[in-house]
Amino acid sequence: MLLQLKNISKGYGQIEAHSFRPVLNALNLEIGKGEKVAIIGPSGSGKTTLLNLIGALDLPDSGEVIFDGKNITGYSKKELATFRNQHLGFIFQLHHLMPQLTLWENVLLPLLPQGNKISKEQKEWAEYLINKVGIWEQCNQKPSEMSGGECQRTAVVRALINKPELILADEPTGALDEENATALSELLIKLSDEENITLVTVTHSSELAERMDKKLILKNGKLV
C-alpha cells in the first residue's frame, strides 16, 4: 500500500469557534502502488483540500497520512519539503511555469533543491520525457511562446523529473480545449502505466474519471 489516510478531519477557522467550517470528516482512503484514482465531487466539497493534505502542502486537524508505511503528519517543515521534492509530482489546472525560463529550464527546476550539479543521467531522463510527450522542438521557448497544451505537457514532464512514486493532479485538463484535454488524459494514463506511477487526480472531466482504476466521490466530508 503506497498511501493511507486514516480518520482525516480538516476544517477552516478556529475549531471551537462559531465560524469554524468543517470540510473533511473522519475520512479514510487507501491507494496501492501504480493505481490510478479519480476524485470527483461538487465545487466546495473539499477536493483540493484533500489533495493538499495528500501532497503535504497542508496538515490535517486530526488523523494520519501514511506514505509507504511512514506517518508524514509528524514531519517538520523541512522534512515535508524534502518529502514533496523526492516522492511527489504536482500538476495543476494552470501550469505554473516560470515565465522567464525556457521549457528546458522549467523542467529541470525541481532538481535544484537537491544541491548537487544536475547529472548526465538526469538530463537524459529529461530529454527522454520531453521527447515522449512530443515537445522537444519547443525546448528553448518560454511559456509565452508556447500553446496551452504545450505548457501543460511541460508541467507533466516537470512533475516526473524526480521520478516520483505519486503524481497529484488538480484539474489538469480544466484549462484546455477538448482536443488537448483528451491528449493530456491519454498521456497521463500512458505514463502512469509505463512508469508504474500512482496517479491521483481531482477532476470535473467524466471522460478522465472513467478511465481511472477507481472513481471516488467526495460528499459530506467523506469518500464514497
C-alpha positions as CSV (number, residue, x, y, z in Angstrom):
1,M,0.0,0.0,0.0
2,L,1.5,3.3,-1.1
3,L,-0.9,5.8,0.6
4,Q,-3.2,5.6,3.5
5,L,-5.4,8.3,5.1
6,K,-6.7,7.4,8.5
7,N,-9.6,9.3,10.1
8,I,-8.6,12.6,8.5
9,S,-10.5,15.7,9.6
10,K,-9.9,19.2,8.3
11,G,-11.7,22.5,8.6
12,Y,-11.1,26.2,8.4
13,G,-11.2,28.7,11.2
14,Q,-10.8,28.1,15.0
15,I,-12.2,24.7,15.8
16,E,-14.4,25.7,18.7
17,A,-15.5,29.0,17.1
18,H,-18.9,29.6,15.7
19,S,-17.4,30.4,12.3
20,F,-15.5,27.1,12.1
21,R,-16.2,25.4,8.8
22,P,-15.6,21.6,8.7
23,V,-14.6,20.2,5.3
24,L,-13.3,16.7,5.8
25,N,-14.7,14.4,8.5
26,A,-13.0,11.2,9.6
27,L,-12.1,10.4,6.0
28,N,-10.3,7.2,5.1
29,L,-8.5,6.3,1.9
30,E,-6.1,3.6,0.7
31,I,-4.3,3.7,-2.7
32,G,-1.9,1.0,-3.9
33,K,1.3,1.4,-5.9
34,G,0.6,2.1,-9.6
35,E,-3.1,2.7,-9.0
36,K,-5.0,5.5,-10.9
37,V,-7.7,7.2,-8.8
38,A,-10.1,10.0,-9.7
39,I,-11.7,12.1,-7.0
40,I,-14.9,13.9,-8.1
41,G,-17.5,16.0,-6.3
42,P,-19.3,19.3,-6.3
43,S,-17.4,22.6,-6.0
44,G,-16.6,23.4,-2.4
45,S,-16.7,19.8,-1.3
46,G,-13.0,19.8,-0.3
47,K,-11.4,18.1,-3.2
48,T,-8.4,20.4,-3.4
49,T,-8.1,20.4,0.4
50,L,-7.9,16.7,0.2
51,L,-5.2,16.8,-2.5
52,N,-3.2,19.3,-0.5
53,L,-3.3,17.0,2.6
54,I,-2.1,14.1,0.5
55,G,0.6,16.2,-1.0
56,A,1.8,17.5,2.4
57,L,1.0,21.1,1.4
58,D,-1.3,21.3,4.4
59,L,-1.8,19.3,7.6
60,P,-5.0,17.7,8.9
61,D,-6.6,18.9,12.2
62,S,-6.6,15.2,13.2
63,G,-5.8,11.8,11.7
64,E,-2.8,10.4,9.9
65,V,-1.3,10.5,6.4
66,I,0.8,7.3,5.8
67,F,3.1,7.2,2.8
68,D,4.9,4.0,2.1
69,G,4.5,3.0,5.7
70,K,5.7,6.3,7.2
71,N,3.4,8.7,9.1
72,I,4.3,12.1,7.4
73,T,1.9,14.2,9.6
74,G,4.7,14.4,12.2
75,Y,7.3,15.7,9.8
76,S,8.9,19.1,10.3
77,K,8.5,21.8,7.6
78,K,12.0,21.0,6.2
79,E,11.2,17.2,6.2
80,L,7.9,17.8,4.4
81,A,9.6,20.0,1.7
82,T,12.2,17.2,1.1
83,F,9.4,14.6,1.1
84,R,7.5,16.5,-1.6
85,N,10.5,17.1,-3.7
86,Q,11.7,13.4,-3.6
87,H,8.4,11.5,-3.7
88,L,5.7,13.6,-5.3
89,G,4.9,15.3,-8.5
90,F,2.3,18.1,-8.8
91,I,0.2,19.1,-11.9
92,F,-2.2,22.0,-11.5
93,Q,-5.0,23.3,-13.7
94,L,-2.8,26.3,-14.6
95,H,0.7,25.1,-15.4
96,H,2.5,27.5,-13.1
97,L,5.6,27.5,-15.3
98,M,8.2,30.2,-14.6
99,P,7.7,32.8,-17.4
100,Q,11.3,33.9,-17.5
101,L,12.6,30.3,-18.0
102,T,12.6,28.2,-21.1
103,L,10.9,24.8,-21.3
104,W,14.1,23.0,-20.6
105,E,14.9,25.2,-17.6
106,N,11.4,24.8,-16.2
107,V,11.7,21.0,-16.5
108,L,15.0,20.9,-14.6
109,L,13.9,23.3,-11.9
110,P,12.8,20.7,-9.3
111,L,16.3,19.2,-9.4
112,L,17.9,22.4,-8.0
113,P,16.9,22.0,-4.3
114,Q,18.9,18.8,-4.1
115,G,22.0,21.0,-4.1
116,N,24.1,18.9,-6.5
117,K,25.1,19.5,-10.1
118,I,22.5,18.2,-12.5
119,S,23.9,14.8,-13.7
120,K,24.1,13.5,-17.2
121,E,21.6,10.8,-16.3
122,Q,19.1,13.4,-15.1
123,K,19.5,15.4,-18.3
124,E,19.0,12.2,-20.3
125,W,15.8,11.5,-18.3
126,A,14.5,15.0,-19.0
127,E,15.3,14.6,-22.7
128,Y,13.5,11.3,-22.8
129,L,10.4,12.7,-21.2
130,I,10.3,15.8,-23.3
131,N,10.6,13.7,-26.4
132,K,8.0,11.3,-25.1
133,V,5.4,14.0,-24.7
134,G,6.2,15.4,-28.1
135,I,7.5,18.9,-27.3
136,W,11.3,18.6,-27.9
137,E,11.2,21.3,-30.7
138,Q,9.9,23.8,-28.1
139,C,12.8,23.2,-25.7
140,N,14.3,26.7,-26.0
141,Q,10.9,28.5,-26.0
142,K,9.4,30.3,-23.0
143,P,5.8,29.7,-21.8
144,S,4.6,32.8,-23.6
145,E,5.8,31.3,-26.9
146,M,4.0,28.0,-26.4
147,S,0.4,26.9,-26.6
148,G,-1.7,25.9,-23.6
149,G,-1.3,22.3,-24.4
150,E,2.4,22.5,-24.8
151,C,2.7,24.3,-21.4
152,Q,0.6,21.7,-19.7
153,R,2.8,18.9,-21.2
154,T,5.8,20.8,-19.9
155,A,4.2,20.7,-16.4
156,V,3.7,17.0,-16.7
157,V,7.4,16.5,-17.5
158,R,8.4,18.8,-14.6
159,A,6.2,16.7,-12.3
160,L,8.0,13.5,-13.4
161,I,11.6,14.8,-13.4
162,N,12.4,13.4,-9.9
163,K,10.8,10.0,-10.7
164,P,8.1,10.4,-8.1
165,E,6.1,7.5,-6.8
166,L,2.9,9.6,-6.7
167,I,1.5,12.2,-9.1
168,L,-1.1,14.6,-7.8
169,A,-3.1,16.4,-10.5
170,D,-5.7,19.1,-9.6
171,E,-8.0,19.6,-12.6
172,P,-5.1,19.0,-15.1
173,T,-7.3,19.3,-18.1
174,G,-9.6,22.1,-16.9
175,A,-7.9,25.0,-18.8
176,L,-7.5,23.0,-22.1
177,D,-9.8,22.7,-25.1
178,E,-11.4,19.3,-25.8
179,E,-8.6,18.1,-28.1
180,N,-5.8,19.0,-25.8
181,A,-7.7,17.7,-22.7
182,T,-8.1,14.3,-24.4
183,A,-4.5,14.2,-25.4
184,L,-3.3,15.1,-21.9
185,S,-5.6,12.5,-20.3
186,E,-4.2,9.8,-22.6
187,L,-0.6,11.0,-21.8
188,L,-1.1,10.8,-18.0
189,I,-2.6,7.3,-18.2
190,K,0.1,6.1,-20.5
191,L,2.9,7.5,-18.3
192,S,1.3,6.0,-15.2
193,D,1.2,2.6,-16.8
194,E,4.6,2.6,-18.3
195,E,6.5,4.1,-15.3
196,N,4.3,2.4,-12.7
197,I,3.5,5.7,-11.1
198,T,0.5,6.1,-8.8
199,L,-1.9,8.9,-10.1
200,V,-4.5,10.7,-8.1
201,T,-6.5,13.4,-9.9
202,V,-9.2,15.8,-8.9
203,T,-11.3,16.4,-12.0
204,H,-14.6,17.5,-13.3
205,S,-13.9,15.6,-16.5
206,S,-16.1,12.5,-16.7
207,E,-14.0,11.2,-19.5
208,L,-10.8,11.3,-17.5
209,A,-12.5,9.9,-14.3
210,E,-14.0,6.9,-16.2
211,R,-10.5,5.9,-17.4
212,M,-9.1,5.7,-13.9
213,D,-8.9,2.4,-11.9
214,K,-11.1,3.8,-9.2
215,K,-13.5,6.7,-9.1
216,L,-14.3,8.2,-5.7
217,I,-16.9,10.8,-4.8
218,L,-16.2,13.3,-2.1
219,K,-19.5,14.1,-0.3
220,N,-20.3,15.5,3.2
221,G,-16.6,15.2,4.1
222,K,-16.2,11.6,3.2
223,L,-15.2,9.5,0.2
224,V,-17.7,7.1,-1.3
